[in-house]
Amino acid sequence: MQKRVIILFDIFVLTSFGAYLAMAVWHLPEPLRHRLLTASLGMLAKLTGMTG
């Protein structure tokens, strides 16, 4: 039971942090937001071995 509570708490914290980052990125100027998205997708493509 205690392990389940810890896992649920971790999921909640990570989800909240993800929402906070999404809101912070949303308020960036459009060109900067586009560059950040392009860079992160390129990094994800390199990590997964796909062409980016």
All heavy atoms as atom14 arrays in JSON, in Angstrom:
{
  "sequence": "MQKRVIILFDIFVLTSFGAYLAMAVWHLPEPLRHRLLTASLGMLAKLTGMTG",
  "atom14_mask": [
    [1, 1, 1, 1, 1, 1, 1, 1, 0, 0, 0, 0, 0, 0],
    [1, 1, 1, 1, 1, 1, 1, 1, 1, 0, 0, 0, 0, 0],
    [1, 1, 1, 1, 1, 1, 1, 1, 1, 0, 0, 0, 0, 0],
    [1, 1, 1, 1, 1, 1, 1, 1, 1, 1, 1, 0, 0, 0],
    [1, 1, 1, 1, 1, 1, 1, 0, 0, 0, 0, 0, 0, 0],
    [1, 1, 1, 1, 1, 1, 1, 1, 0, 0, 0, 0, 0, 0],
    [1, 1, 1, 1, 1, 1, 1, 1, 0, 0, 0, 0, 0, 0],
    [1, 1, 1, 1, 1, 1, 1, 1, 0, 0, 0, 0, 0, 0],
    [1, 1, 1, 1, 1, 1, 1, 1, 1, 1, 1, 0, 0, 0],
    [1, 1, 1, 1, 1, 1, 1, 1, 0, 0, 0, 0, 0, 0],
    [1, 1, 1, 1, 1, 1, 1, 1, 0, 0, 0, 0, 0, 0],
    [1, 1, 1, 1, 1, 1, 1, 1, 1, 1, 1, 0, 0, 0],
    [1, 1, 1, 1, 1, 1, 1, 0, 0, 0, 0, 0, 0, 0],
    [1, 1, 1, 1, 1, 1, 1, 1, 0, 0, 0, 0, 0, 0],
    [1, 1, 1, 1, 1, 1, 1, 0, 0, 0, 0, 0, 0, 0],
    [1, 1, 1, 1, 1, 1, 0, 0, 0, 0, 0, 0, 0, 0],
    [1, 1, 1, 1, 1, 1, 1, 1, 1, 1, 1, 0, 0, 0],
    [1, 1, 1, 1, 0, 0, 0, 0, 0, 0, 0, 0, 0, 0],
    [1, 1, 1, 1, 1, 0, 0, 0, 0, 0, 0, 0, 0, 0],
    [1, 1, 1, 1, 1, 1, 1, 1, 1, 1, 1, 1, 0, 0],
    [1, 1, 1, 1, 1, 1, 1, 1, 0, 0, 0, 0, 0, 0],
    [1, 1, 1, 1, 1, 0, 0, 0, 0, 0, 0, 0, 0, 0],
    [1, 1, 1, 1, 1, 1, 1, 1, 0, 0, 0, 0, 0, 0],
    [1, 1, 1, 1, 1, 0, 0, 0, 0, 0, 0, 0, 0, 0],
    [1, 1, 1, 1, 1, 1, 1, 0, 0, 0, 0, 0, 0, 0],
    [1, 1, 1, 1, 1, 1, 1, 1, 1, 1, 1, 1, 1, 1],
    [1, 1, 1, 1, 1, 1, 1, 1, 1, 1, 0, 0, 0, 0],
    [1, 1, 1, 1, 1, 1, 1, 1, 0, 0, 0, 0, 0, 0],
    [1, 1, 1, 1, 1, 1, 1, 0, 0, 0, 0, 0, 0, 0],
    [1, 1, 1, 1, 1, 1, 1, 1, 1, 0, 0, 0, 0, 0],
    [1, 1, 1, 1, 1, 1, 1, 0, 0, 0, 0, 0, 0, 0],
    [1, 1, 1, 1, 1, 1, 1, 1, 0, 0, 0, 0, 0, 0],
    [1, 1, 1, 1, 1, 1, 1, 1, 1, 1, 1, 0, 0, 0],
    [1, 1, 1, 1, 1, 1, 1, 1, 1, 1, 0, 0, 0, 0],
    [1, 1, 1, 1, 1, 1, 1, 1, 1, 1, 1, 0, 0, 0],
    [1, 1, 1, 1, 1, 1, 1, 1, 0, 0, 0, 0, 0, 0],
    [1, 1, 1, 1, 1, 1, 1, 1, 0, 0, 0, 0, 0, 0],
    [1, 1, 1, 1, 1, 1, 1, 0, 0, 0, 0, 0, 0, 0],
    [1, 1, 1, 1, 1, 0, 0, 0, 0, 0, 0, 0, 0, 0],
    [1, 1, 1, 1, 1, 1, 0, 0, 0, 0, 0, 0, 0, 0],
    [1, 1, 1, 1, 1, 1, 1, 1, 0, 0, 0, 0, 0, 0],
    [1, 1, 1, 1, 0, 0, 0, 0, 0, 0, 0, 0, 0, 0],
    [1, 1, 1, 1, 1, 1, 1, 1, 0, 0, 0, 0, 0, 0],
    [1, 1, 1, 1, 1, 1, 1, 1, 0, 0, 0, 0, 0, 0],
    [1, 1, 1, 1, 1, 0, 0, 0, 0, 0, 0, 0, 0, 0],
    [1, 1, 1, 1, 1, 1, 1, 1, 1, 0, 0, 0, 0, 0],
    [1, 1, 1, 1, 1, 1, 1, 1, 0, 0, 0, 0, 0, 0],
    [1, 1, 1, 1, 1, 1, 1, 0, 0, 0, 0, 0, 0, 0],
    [1, 1, 1, 1, 0, 0, 0, 0, 0, 0, 0, 0, 0, 0],
    [1, 1, 1, 1, 1, 1, 1, 1, 0, 0, 0, 0, 0, 0],
    [1, 1, 1, 1, 1, 1, 1, 0, 0, 0, 0, 0, 0, 0],
    [1, 1, 1, 1, 0, 0, 0, 0, 0, 0, 0, 0, 0, 0]
  ],
  "atom14_positions": [
    [[0.82, -1.2, 0.0], [0.0, 0.0, 0.0], [0.86, 1.26, 0.0], [0.6, 2.19, -0.75], [-0.92, -0.04, 1.23], [-1.81, 1.16, 1.35], [-2.98, 1.21, 0.01], [-3.8, 2.71, 0.35], [0.0, 0.0, 0.0], [0.0, 0.0, 0.0], [0.0, 0.0, 0.0], [0.0, 0.0, 0.0], [0.0, 0.0, 0.0], [0.0, 0.0, 0.0]],
    [[1.89, 1.28, 0.84], [2.75, 2.46, 0.92], [3.49, 2.67, -0.4], [3.67, 3.81, -0.85], [3.74, 2.31, 2.06], [4.59, 3.55, 2.26], [5.56, 3.38, 3.41], [5.65, 2.32, 4.0], [6.28, 4.43, 3.73], [0.0, 0.0, 0.0], [0.0, 0.0, 0.0], [0.0, 0.0, 0.0], [0.0, 0.0, 0.0], [0.0, 0.0, 0.0]],
    [[3.89, 1.58, -1.06], [4.58, 1.69, -2.33], [3.67, 2.31, -3.39], [4.11, 3.13, -4.2], [5.03, 0.29, -2.78], [5.97, 0.28, -3.93], [6.44, -1.14, -4.19], [7.59, -1.15, -5.16], [8.09, -2.51, -5.37], [0.0, 0.0, 0.0], [0.0, 0.0, 0.0], [0.0, 0.0, 0.0], [0.0, 0.0, 0.0], [0.0, 0.0, 0.0]],
    [[2.4, 1.96, -3.37], [1.43, 2.5, -4.33], [1.24, 4.0, -4.11], [1.16, 4.77, -5.06], [0.09, 1.79, -4.18], [-0.91, 2.21, -5.23], [-2.2, 1.47, -5.1], [-1.98, 0.05, -5.3], [-2.92, -0.87, -5.2], [-4.15, -0.52, -4.89], [-2.65, -2.14, -5.39], [0.0, 0.0, 0.0], [0.0, 0.0, 0.0], [0.0, 0.0, 0.0]],
    [[1.22, 4.43, -2.86], [1.07, 5.86, -2.54], [2.28, 6.64, -3.04], [2.15, 7.73, -3.61], [0.86, 6.06, -1.03], [0.94, 7.53, -0.65], [-0.47, 5.47, -0.59], [0.0, 0.0, 0.0], [0.0, 0.0, 0.0], [0.0, 0.0, 0.0], [0.0, 0.0, 0.0], [0.0, 0.0, 0.0], [0.0, 0.0, 0.0], [0.0, 0.0, 0.0]],
    [[3.46, 6.09, -2.86], [4.69, 6.75, -3.31], [4.69, 6.86, -4.83], [5.03, 7.91, -5.39], [5.93, 6.0, -2.79], [6.03, 6.16, -1.28], [7.19, 6.51, -3.46], [7.1, 5.3, -0.64], [0.0, 0.0, 0.0], [0.0, 0.0, 0.0], [0.0, 0.0, 0.0], [0.0, 0.0, 0.0], [0.0, 0.0, 0.0], [0.0, 0.0, 0.0]],
    [[4.29, 5.81, -5.52], [4.25, 5.84, -6.99], [3.22, 6.86, -7.47], [3.49, 7.63, -8.4], [3.96, 4.43, -7.55], [5.16, 3.52, -7.3], [3.63, 4.48, -9.03], [4.93, 2.08, -7.64], [0.0, 0.0, 0.0], [0.0, 0.0, 0.0], [0.0, 0.0, 0.0], [0.0, 0.0, 0.0], [0.0, 0.0, 0.0], [0.0, 0.0, 0.0]],
    [[2.05, 6.89, -6.86], [1.03, 7.87, -7.25], [1.51, 9.3, -6.99], [1.26, 10.2, -7.79], [-0.27, 7.6, -6.51], [-1.05, 6.37, -6.96], [-2.26, 6.14, -6.06], [-1.48, 6.51, -8.4], [0.0, 0.0, 0.0], [0.0, 0.0, 0.0], [0.0, 0.0, 0.0], [0.0, 0.0, 0.0], [0.0, 0.0, 0.0], [0.0, 0.0, 0.0]],
    [[2.21, 9.5, -5.87], [2.75, 10.82, -5.58], [3.79, 11.23, -6.62], [3.79, 12.37, -7.09], [3.37, 10.84, -4.17], [4.0, 12.15, -3.83], [3.21, 13.24, -3.49], [5.37, 12.3, -3.85], [3.78, 14.46, -3.17], [5.96, 13.51, -3.53], [5.17, 14.6, -3.19], [0.0, 0.0, 0.0], [0.0, 0.0, 0.0], [0.0, 0.0, 0.0]],
    [[4.67, 10.3, -7.0], [5.68, 10.59, -8.02], [5.02, 10.95, -9.35], [5.45, 11.89, -10.03], [6.61, 9.4, -8.22], [7.57, 9.21, -7.05], [7.7, 10.15, -6.24], [8.17, 8.13, -6.96], [0.0, 0.0, 0.0], [0.0, 0.0, 0.0], [0.0, 0.0, 0.0], [0.0, 0.0, 0.0], [0.0, 0.0, 0.0], [0.0, 0.0, 0.0]],
    [[4.0, 10.21, -9.73], [3.28, 10.5, -10.98], [2.66, 11.89, -10.91], [2.72, 12.66, -11.87], [2.23, 9.42, -11.27], [2.92, 8.11, -11.63], [1.28, 9.85, -12.38], [1.98, 6.93, -11.74], [0.0, 0.0, 0.0], [0.0, 0.0, 0.0], [0.0, 0.0, 0.0], [0.0, 0.0, 0.0], [0.0, 0.0, 0.0], [0.0, 0.0, 0.0]],
    [[2.06, 12.22, -9.78], [1.44, 13.53, -9.6], [2.48, 14.65, -9.71], [2.25, 15.66, -10.39], [0.72, 13.61, -8.25], [0.2, 14.95, -7.93], [-0.94, 15.44, -8.56], [0.84, 15.76, -7.0], [-1.42, 16.71, -8.27], [0.37, 17.03, -6.7], [-0.77, 17.5, -7.35], [0.0, 0.0, 0.0], [0.0, 0.0, 0.0], [0.0, 0.0, 0.0]],
    [[3.62, 14.48, -9.06], [4.66, 15.51, -9.08], [5.2, 15.69, -10.5], [5.35, 16.83, -10.98], [5.8, 15.16, -8.09], [7.01, 16.05, -8.31], [5.3, 15.3, -6.66], [0.0, 0.0, 0.0], [0.0, 0.0, 0.0], [0.0, 0.0, 0.0], [0.0, 0.0, 0.0], [0.0, 0.0, 0.0], [0.0, 0.0, 0.0], [0.0, 0.0, 0.0]],
    [[5.47, 14.6, -11.19], [6.0, 14.71, -12.55], [4.97, 15.33, -13.5], [5.33, 16.12, -14.38], [6.44, 13.33, -13.06], [7.69, 12.76, -12.39], [7.93, 11.33, -12.87], [8.88, 13.64, -12.66], [0.0, 0.0, 0.0], [0.0, 0.0, 0.0], [0.0, 0.0, 0.0], [0.0, 0.0, 0.0], [0.0, 0.0, 0.0], [0.0, 0.0, 0.0]],
    [[3.71, 14.99, -13.33], [2.67, 15.58, -14.17], [2.54, 17.08, -13.9], [2.41, 17.87, -14.84], [1.32, 14.88, -13.9], [1.47, 13.48, -14.13], [0.23, 15.41, -14.8], [0.0, 0.0, 0.0], [0.0, 0.0, 0.0], [0.0, 0.0, 0.0], [0.0, 0.0, 0.0], [0.0, 0.0, 0.0], [0.0, 0.0, 0.0], [0.0, 0.0, 0.0]],
    [[2.6, 17.45, -12.64], [2.52, 18.88, -12.3], [3.7, 19.65, -12.86], [3.54, 20.76, -13.39], [2.47, 19.05, -10.78], [1.34, 18.41, -10.26], [0.0, 0.0, 0.0], [0.0, 0.0, 0.0], [0.0, 0.0, 0.0], [0.0, 0.0, 0.0], [0.0, 0.0, 0.0], [0.0, 0.0, 0.0], [0.0, 0.0, 0.0], [0.0, 0.0, 0.0]],
    [[4.89, 19.07, -12.76], [6.08, 19.73, -13.29], [5.98, 19.86, -14.81], [6.36, 20.88, -15.38], [7.33, 18.94, -12.9], [8.6, 19.6, -13.32], [8.99, 20.8, -12.77], [9.41, 19.0, -14.27], [10.17, 21.41, -13.17], [10.59, 19.61, -14.67], [10.97, 20.82, -14.12], [0.0, 0.0, 0.0], [0.0, 0.0, 0.0], [0.0, 0.0, 0.0]],
    [[5.46, 18.82, -15.48], [5.28, 18.88, -16.93], [4.29, 19.96, -17.33], [4.5, 20.68, -18.3], [0.0, 0.0, 0.0], [0.0, 0.0, 0.0], [0.0, 0.0, 0.0], [0.0, 0.0, 0.0], [0.0, 0.0, 0.0], [0.0, 0.0, 0.0], [0.0, 0.0, 0.0], [0.0, 0.0, 0.0], [0.0, 0.0, 0.0], [0.0, 0.0, 0.0]],
    [[3.22, 20.1, -16.58], [2.24, 21.15, -16.86], [2.85, 22.53, -16.64], [2.6, 23.46, -17.42], [1.01, 20.96, -15.97], [0.0, 0.0, 0.0], [0.0, 0.0, 0.0], [0.0, 0.0, 0.0], [0.0, 0.0, 0.0], [0.0, 0.0, 0.0], [0.0, 0.0, 0.0], [0.0, 0.0, 0.0], [0.0, 0.0, 0.0], [0.0, 0.0, 0.0]],
    [[3.65, 22.68, -15.59], [4.31, 23.95, -15.33], [5.25, 24.32, -16.48], [5.27, 25.46, -16.95], [5.08, 23.88, -14.01], [5.97, 25.06, -13.78], [5.44, 26.28, -13.38], [7.34, 24.97, -13.97], [6.26, 27.38, -13.17], [8.16, 26.05, -13.77], [7.62, 27.26, -13.37], [8.43, 28.34, -13.18], [0.0, 0.0, 0.0], [0.0, 0.0, 0.0]],
    [[6.04, 23.35, -16.95], [6.95, 23.62, -18.06], [6.19, 23.96, -19.33], [6.59, 24.85, -20.09], [7.87, 22.41, -18.3], [9.01, 22.22, -17.33], [9.8, 20.96, -17.69], [9.92, 23.43, -17.34], [0.0, 0.0, 0.0], [0.0, 0.0, 0.0], [0.0, 0.0, 0.0], [0.0, 0.0, 0.0], [0.0, 0.0, 0.0], [0.0, 0.0, 0.0]],
    [[5.09, 23.25, -19.58], [4.29, 23.54, -20.77], [3.74, 24.97, -20.72], [3.75, 25.67, -21.73], [3.15, 22.53, -20.88], [0.0, 0.0, 0.0], [0.0, 0.0, 0.0], [0.0, 0.0, 0.0], [0.0, 0.0, 0.0], [0.0, 0.0, 0.0], [0.0, 0.0, 0.0], [0.0, 0.0, 0.0], [0.0, 0.0, 0.0], [0.0, 0.0, 0.0]],
    [[3.28, 25.41, -19.55], [2.77, 26.77, -19.44], [3.89, 27.8, -19.59], [3.7, 28.85, -20.19], [2.05, 26.97, -18.11], [0.74, 26.24, -18.04], [-0.3, 26.61, -16.62], [0.83, 26.78, -15.27], [0.0, 0.0, 0.0], [0.0, 0.0, 0.0], [0.0, 0.0, 0.0], [0.0, 0.0, 0.0], [0.0, 0.0, 0.0], [0.0, 0.0, 0.0]],
    [[5.07, 27.48, -19.06], [6.2, 28.4, -19.19], [6.63, 28.52, -20.64], [6.91, 29.63, -21.13], [7.37, 27.91, -18.33], [0.0, 0.0, 0.0], [0.0, 0.0, 0.0], [0.0, 0.0, 0.0], [0.0, 0.0, 0.0], [0.0, 0.0, 0.0], [0.0, 0.0, 0.0], [0.0, 0.0, 0.0], [0.0, 0.0, 0.0], [0.0, 0.0, 0.0]],
    [[6.68, 27.42, -21.36], [7.07, 27.43, -22.77], [6.0, 28.15, -23.59], [6.31, 28.86, -24.55], [7.32, 25.99, -23.29], [7.42, 25.95, -24.79], [8.58, 25.43, -22.66], [0.0, 0.0, 0.0], [0.0, 0.0, 0.0], [0.0, 0.0, 0.0], [0.0, 0.0, 0.0], [0.0, 0.0, 0.0], [0.0, 0.0, 0.0], [0.0, 0.0, 0.0]],
    [[4.74, 27.99, -23.24], [3.65, 28.6, -23.99], [3.75, 30.13, -24.0], [3.37, 30.79, -24.95], [2.31, 28.17, -23.39], [1.14, 28.68, -24.16], [0.33, 29.72, -23.82], [0.64, 28.19, -25.4], [-0.65, 29.9, -24.76], [-0.47, 28.96, -25.75], [1.05, 27.15, -26.25], [-1.19, 28.74, -26.91], [0.33, 26.93, -27.4], [-0.77, 27.71, -27.72]],
    [[4.3, 30.7, -22.93], [4.4, 32.16, -22.82], [5.65, 32.72, -23.47], [5.86, 33.94, -23.45], [4.34, 32.6, -21.36], [2.98, 32.42, -20.76], [1.91, 33.2, -21.1], [2.51, 31.52, -19.87], [0.85, 32.8, -20.45], [1.18, 31.78, -19.69], [0.0, 0.0, 0.0], [0.0, 0.0, 0.0], [0.0, 0.0, 0.0], [0.0, 0.0, 0.0]],
    [[6.48, 31.87, -24.07], [7.65, 32.36, -24.78], [7.23, 32.97, -26.12], [6.18, 32.63, -26.66], [8.63, 31.2, -25.05], [9.33, 30.59, -23.85], [10.13, 29.38, -24.28], [10.22, 31.6, -23.18], [0.0, 0.0, 0.0], [0.0, 0.0, 0.0], [0.0, 0.0, 0.0], [0.0, 0.0, 0.0], [0.0, 0.0, 0.0], [0.0, 0.0, 0.0]],
    [[8.05, 33.86, -26.66], [7.75, 34.4, -27.99], [7.74, 33.28, -29.04], [8.43, 32.27, -28.89], [8.9, 35.38, -28.26], [9.48, 35.67, -26.92], [9.22, 34.48, -26.06], [0.0, 0.0, 0.0], [0.0, 0.0, 0.0], [0.0, 0.0, 0.0], [0.0, 0.0, 0.0], [0.0, 0.0, 0.0], [0.0, 0.0, 0.0], [0.0, 0.0, 0.0]],
    [[6.98, 33.47, -30.09], [6.78, 32.43, -31.11], [8.08, 31.9, -31.72], [8.27, 30.69, -31.79], [5.86, 32.98, -32.21], [5.56, 31.99, -33.3], [4.69, 30.84, -32.85], [3.89, 31.03, -31.93], [4.82, 29.75, -33.43], [0.0, 0.0, 0.0], [0.0, 0.0, 0.0], [0.0, 0.0, 0.0], [0.0, 0.0, 0.0], [0.0, 0.0, 0.0]],
    [[9.04, 32.76, -32.15], [10.26, 32.21, -32.75], [11.08, 31.36, -31.76], [11.61, 30.31, -32.13], [11.06, 33.44, -33.18], [10.07, 34.54, -33.24], [9.0, 34.2, -32.24], [0.0, 0.0, 0.0], [0.0, 0.0, 0.0], [0.0, 0.0, 0.0], [0.0, 0.0, 0.0], [0.0, 0.0, 0.0], [0.0, 0.0, 0.0], [0.0, 0.0, 0.0]],
    [[11.14, 31.81, -30.52], [11.9, 31.06, -29.51], [11.22, 29.74, -29.2], [11.87, 28.7, -29.06], [12.04, 31.9, -28.24], [12.89, 31.32, -27.12], [14.3, 31.04, -27.62], [12.93, 32.28, -25.96], [0.0, 0.0, 0.0], [0.0, 0.0, 0.0], [0.0, 0.0, 0.0], [0.0, 0.0, 0.0], [0.0, 0.0, 0.0], [0.0, 0.0, 0.0]],
    [[9.89, 29.76, -29.12], [9.13, 28.53, -28.87], [9.34, 27.54, -30.02], [9.51, 26.34, -29.79], [7.66, 28.88, -28.7], [6.82, 27.74, -28.25], [5.43, 28.17, -27.87], [4.79, 28.96, -28.9], [3.88, 29.86, -28.68], [3.49, 30.12, -27.47], [3.33, 30.52, -29.67], [0.0, 0.0, 0.0], [0.0, 0.0, 0.0], [0.0, 0.0, 0.0]],
    [[9.36, 28.04, -31.25], [9.56, 27.16, -32.41], [10.96, 26.55, -32.4], [11.13, 25.36, -32.68], [9.33, 27.96, -33.7], [9.38, 27.12, -34.92], [10.53, 26.97, -35.66], [8.44, 26.36, -35.51], [10.28, 26.17, -36.66], [9.02, 25.77, -36.6], [0.0, 0.0, 0.0], [0.0, 0.0, 0.0], [0.0, 0.0, 0.0], [0.0, 0.0, 0.0]],
    [[11.98, 27.35, -32.08], [13.35, 26.82, -32.01], [13.49, 25.78, -30.91], [14.17, 24.76, -31.08], [14.34, 27.96, -31.76], [14.68, 28.73, -32.99], [15.92, 29.59, -32.88], [16.39, 29.86, -31.53], [16.74, 31.05, -31.09], [16.66, 32.1, -31.86], [17.18, 31.2, -29.87], [0.0, 0.0, 0.0], [0.0, 0.0, 0.0], [0.0, 0.0, 0.0]],
    [[12.86, 26.02, -29.76], [12.92, 25.08, -28.65], [12.25, 23.76, -29.03], [12.79, 22.68, -28.76], [12.25, 25.69, -27.42], [12.27, 24.86, -26.15], [13.7, 24.66, -25.67], [11.46, 25.54, -25.07], [0.0, 0.0, 0.0], [0.0, 0.0, 0.0], [0.0, 0.0, 0.0], [0.0, 0.0, 0.0], [0.0, 0.0, 0.0], [0.0, 0.0, 0.0]],
    [[11.1, 23.83, -29.69], [10.4, 22.63, -30.12], [11.23, 21.86, -31.15], [11.37, 20.64, -31.07], [9.04, 22.99, -30.72], [8.22, 21.82, -31.26], [7.83, 20.87, -30.15], [6.99, 22.33, -32.0], [0.0, 0.0, 0.0], [0.0, 0.0, 0.0], [0.0, 0.0, 0.0], [0.0, 0.0, 0.0], [0.0, 0.0, 0.0], [0.0, 0.0, 0.0]],
    [[11.81, 22.57, -32.1], [12.63, 21.93, -33.13], [13.85, 21.25, -32.51], [14.18, 20.12, -32.87], [13.07, 22.97, -34.17], [11.92, 23.61, -34.69], [13.83, 22.32, -35.29], [0.0, 0.0, 0.0], [0.0, 0.0, 0.0], [0.0, 0.0, 0.0], [0.0, 0.0, 0.0], [0.0, 0.0, 0.0], [0.0, 0.0, 0.0], [0.0, 0.0, 0.0]],
    [[14.5, 21.93, -31.59], [15.68, 21.36, -30.94], [15.33, 20.12, -30.12], [16.04, 19.11, -30.16], [16.35, 22.4, -30.06], [0.0, 0.0, 0.0], [0.0, 0.0, 0.0], [0.0, 0.0, 0.0], [0.0, 0.0, 0.0], [0.0, 0.0, 0.0], [0.0, 0.0, 0.0], [0.0, 0.0, 0.0], [0.0, 0.0, 0.0], [0.0, 0.0, 0.0]],
    [[14.23, 20.19, -29.37], [13.87, 19.05, -28.53], [13.44, 17.85, -29.39], [13.75, 16.71, -29.07], [12.78, 19.42, -27.54], [11.6, 19.79, -28.22], [0.0, 0.0, 0.0], [0.0, 0.0, 0.0], [0.0, 0.0, 0.0], [0.0, 0.0, 0.0], [0.0, 0.0, 0.0], [0.0, 0.0, 0.0], [0.0, 0.0, 0.0], [0.0, 0.0, 0.0]],
    [[12.73, 18.1, -30.49], [12.34, 17.0, -31.37], [13.56, 16.41, -32.07], [13.64, 15.19, -32.27], [11.31, 17.46, -32.4], [9.92, 17.74, -31.85], [9.01, 18.25, -32.95], [9.33, 16.5, -31.2], [0.0, 0.0, 0.0], [0.0, 0.0, 0.0], [0.0, 0.0, 0.0], [0.0, 0.0, 0.0], [0.0, 0.0, 0.0], [0.0, 0.0, 0.0]],
    [[14.52, 17.24, -32.43], [15.76, 16.75, -33.03], [16.55, 15.89, -32.06], [17.09, 14.84, -32.43], [0.0, 0.0, 0.0], [0.0, 0.0, 0.0], [0.0, 0.0, 0.0], [0.0, 0.0, 0.0], [0.0, 0.0, 0.0], [0.0, 0.0, 0.0], [0.0, 0.0, 0.0], [0.0, 0.0, 0.0], [0.0, 0.0, 0.0], [0.0, 0.0, 0.0]],
    [[16.6, 16.31, -30.8], [17.31, 15.54, -29.78], [16.61, 14.2, -29.55], [17.26, 13.16, -29.42], [17.4, 16.33, -28.48], [18.27, 15.69, -27.43], [18.34, 16.64, -25.9], [18.95, 18.21, -26.49], [0.0, 0.0, 0.0], [0.0, 0.0, 0.0], [0.0, 0.0, 0.0], [0.0, 0.0, 0.0], [0.0, 0.0, 0.0], [0.0, 0.0, 0.0]],
    [[15.29, 14.22, -29.51], [14.52, 12.99, -29.33], [14.75, 12.04, -30.51], [14.9, 10.83, -30.32], [13.04, 13.32, -29.19], [12.1, 12.14, -28.96], [12.44, 11.45, -27.64], [10.66, 12.6, -28.96], [0.0, 0.0, 0.0], [0.0, 0.0, 0.0], [0.0, 0.0, 0.0], [0.0, 0.0, 0.0], [0.0, 0.0, 0.0], [0.0, 0.0, 0.0]],
    [[14.83, 12.59, -31.72], [15.07, 11.75, -32.89], [16.47, 11.12, -32.82], [16.63, 9.94, -33.17], [14.94, 12.6, -34.17], [0.0, 0.0, 0.0], [0.0, 0.0, 0.0], [0.0, 0.0, 0.0], [0.0, 0.0, 0.0], [0.0, 0.0, 0.0], [0.0, 0.0, 0.0], [0.0, 0.0, 0.0], [0.0, 0.0, 0.0], [0.0, 0.0, 0.0]],
    [[17.46, 11.87, -32.37], [18.81, 11.3, -32.24], [18.85, 10.21, -31.18], [19.51, 9.18, -31.35], [19.81, 12.4, -31.88], [20.15, 13.28, -33.04], [21.17, 14.33, -32.62], [21.45, 15.29, -33.76], [22.39, 16.32, -33.37], [0.0, 0.0, 0.0], [0.0, 0.0, 0.0], [0.0, 0.0, 0.0], [0.0, 0.0, 0.0], [0.0, 0.0, 0.0]],
    [[18.16, 10.43, -30.05], [18.16, 9.44, -28.98], [17.47, 8.14, -29.39], [17.86, 7.07, -28.97], [17.48, 10.01, -27.73], [18.25, 11.04, -26.95], [17.38, 11.62, -25.84], [19.5, 10.43, -26.35], [0.0, 0.0, 0.0], [0.0, 0.0, 0.0], [0.0, 0.0, 0.0], [0.0, 0.0, 0.0], [0.0, 0.0, 0.0], [0.0, 0.0, 0.0]],
    [[16.43, 8.25, -30.21], [15.69, 7.06, -30.62], [16.25, 6.43, -31.88], [15.79, 5.38, -32.31], [14.2, 7.4, -30.84], [14.09, 8.43, -31.81], [13.56, 7.82, -29.54], [0.0, 0.0, 0.0], [0.0, 0.0, 0.0], [0.0, 0.0, 0.0], [0.0, 0.0, 0.0], [0.0, 0.0, 0.0], [0.0, 0.0, 0.0], [0.0, 0.0, 0.0]],
    [[17.24, 7.09, -32.5], [17.86, 6.52, -33.69], [17.09, 6.81, -34.98], [17.4, 6.25, -36.02], [0.0, 0.0, 0.0], [0.0, 0.0, 0.0], [0.0, 0.0, 0.0], [0.0, 0.0, 0.0], [0.0, 0.0, 0.0], [0.0, 0.0, 0.0], [0.0, 0.0, 0.0], [0.0, 0.0, 0.0], [0.0, 0.0, 0.0], [0.0, 0.0, 0.0]],
    [[16.12, 7.69, -34.91], [15.36, 8.04, -36.11], [16.03, 9.22, -36.81], [16.82, 9.93, -36.22], [13.92, 8.41, -35.74], [13.19, 7.34, -34.99], [11.55, 7.9, -34.5], [10.58, 6.9, -35.57], [0.0, 0.0, 0.0], [0.0, 0.0, 0.0], [0.0, 0.0, 0.0], [0.0, 0.0, 0.0], [0.0, 0.0, 0.0], [0.0, 0.0, 0.0]],
    [[15.7, 9.41, -38.06], [16.26, 10.55, -38.76], [15.48, 11.78, -38.39], [14.27, 11.75, -38.24], [16.19, 10.34, -40.28], [14.83, 10.12, -40.65], [17.02, 9.17, -40.71], [0.0, 0.0, 0.0], [0.0, 0.0, 0.0], [0.0, 0.0, 0.0], [0.0, 0.0, 0.0], [0.0, 0.0, 0.0], [0.0, 0.0, 0.0], [0.0, 0.0, 0.0]],
    [[16.17, 12.88, -38.18], [15.5, 14.09, -37.75], [15.81, 15.19, -38.64], [16.24, 16.2, -38.6], [0.0, 0.0, 0.0], [0.0, 0.0, 0.0], [0.0, 0.0, 0.0], [0.0, 0.0, 0.0], [0.0, 0.0, 0.0], [0.0, 0.0, 0.0], [0.0, 0.0, 0.0], [0.0, 0.0, 0.0], [0.0, 0.0, 0.0], [0.0, 0.0, 0.0]]
  ]
}
